[in-house]
């Protein structure tokens, strides 16, 4: 299993939408957003997916996302 970490600007109100996006990827087993961190760190655990796919999916929602 691989763990990806991303710096984002995701808001708490976007969490449900982000969950729907990430649930489309069967390889993602767990994810969370640290809203207390100023970088709104998104942590994704899974396999069979790339950081680039996650970034593209998050950016498609209008949120910023870059790998840490």
C-alpha positions, -999 to +999 in steps of 0.1 A: +000+000+000+012+035-009+006+067+011+003+099-008+003+134+008-009+165-008-010+202+000-045+215-008-069+244-003-099+220+003-126+235+026-147+215+051-177+222+029-159+205+000-152+172+019-183+154+007-176+163-030-139+152-026-151+119-011-173+112-041-144+119-064-119+097-045-145+068-041-144+064-079-109+048-075-112+013-063-076+012-052-081+040-026-087+023+007-085+053+031-082+091+029-084+121+052-080+158+052-062+176+081-082+209+082-062+220+113-030+221+092-026+254+073-018+233+042-051+214+044-031+182+039-049+154+021-036+119+029-046+091+006-038+054+011-041+028-016-026+011-046-030+010-083-033+048-085-008+076-092-004+109-075-010+126-109-045+110-112-054+122-077-040+157-084-060+159-116-092+147-100-089+172-071-080+201-095-110+193-116-132+203-087-115+237-086-094+230-056-056+234-055-036+202-050+002+195-051+021+165-039+042+170-007 
